[in-house]
């Protein structure tokens, strides 16, 4: 089979298709961008205010925030992201029962994953002292 030659105005249609695709992707991406910026500002705004109080408050809040983000939120968010992919595939295949099953399994799995994270957070002060952090900052960070 031979392909027919494309008309000269094909460049115009390619640009129009590209423009439409950019609009569609932007329509989906902009709300996600806004959410991520707001989540960042949620952590950033208190740091700005604490910076005006004292160096100890700022240092301890920075360490506490970084510690929570690294040991808890990043791990749990990463684990939850896997269920997002599976739920999207099940929803696209119109297997709505499977969406519910995956969601329930993910909730249970994340609850069990929270147990070691909770232990880390309970012993935050001792862990910070153990790695050589200043005792005043360690007490304030808890």
N, C-alpha and C positions, 0 to 999 in steps of 0.2 A: 504494500500500500504506500502510495506516495502522498506526502502532505501537500496540500494546496498552498500556494504562496500567500503569505499574509498581506493584507492591504497596508498601504502606507500609513493610515491613521491608527495602526496598531500601537505605535508609541504613545499616542494619546490615551488609548484604552489601558495600556499598562500603567501609565501614570495615574489614571483614575482609579484603577484597581488598587494600586499601592496606597493612594491617598485614603481610600475607603478602609483598607486594612489598618493603616496607622490610626485612623479615627476609632475603629472598633477595639483595637488593642489599648488605646488610650482610655477609652470608655471603661474598660475592665481594670486597667492598672491604676488609674488615678485614685479611686477609693482606697486601694491597698497602700499606695504611697502616703496618703493622708493619715491612715491608721498607724503606719510605722513611724512617721514623723511625730505624731501625737504621743506614741509610746516612748519615743526618745525624749521628748520634752517633759514627759511625766517624771523621768529620772533626772533630767537636767535642771529643772526649775528649783527643786530643793537644794541642789548643790550650790547654785548661785546664791540663794539666801543664806545657807550655812557658811559660805565663804566670808560673809560679812560679820559673822558672830565671832568665831575664834578659829585659830589654826587647828586646835585639837578636835573641835566639832567637825570641821571640814575633812580632816584626815580620817577620822573614824567613820564618818558617813561614806566617804569614798571607798574605803576598804570594805565596809559592810555591803554597799551596793554592788561592788565588783564581785565580792564573794558570793552573794546571792545570785547574781546573774550567771556566774560561771558554774557554780555547783548545783543550782536548782533550775532556774528558768531556761537556760540554754539546753540542758539535758532533757527536761520534760517537753520543751517545745520541739526539740529534734525527734523525740519519740512520738509525739502527737502528729507530726508531719507525715509519718508513714500512713496513718489511718486516713488522712485527708486524701492521699492518692488513691487508696483502696476504695474509699467511699465515693469518690468522683467516678471511678471506673464502674462501680456497681450501679450508681445512679444513672450513668450514661447508658448502661445496658438494661435499664429499667427493672433492675432486681432490687426493689425497695426493701424487701425483707432482709436481704443481705446487708443493706446500708445500716439497718438497725442492729443487726448481729455484730457487724464490725465496730459500730459505735460503742455498744455495750462492752465488747471485748477490750476495746481501747481504754475505756474508762477504768475497767478492772485492772488492766495491765499498768496504767498510769498510777493507780492507787498503790499498787505494790512497789512501783518504782519510787514513790514518794517516801517510803519507809527509810531507805538508806540516806536519802537527802535530808529527811527530818533529823536523823541521828547526827549528820554533819552539822546541821544548823544548831542543834542542842549544844554541841560541844565546840561551837565557834570560838569562844573565848580561850579555851584551853588549846585549841589547834593553832590559833594565832600566836599565843605565847610560845608554843612548841616550835614554830617555824622562826622565832626570833623577833616577833613584832614588839614594839614598845608596850609595856604593860598598861599605861594610861589609854593608849589608843585601843588596845584589845578589850579593855573594860567598857569603853564608850561604844565600840563597834557592836557589842552584843546588845 
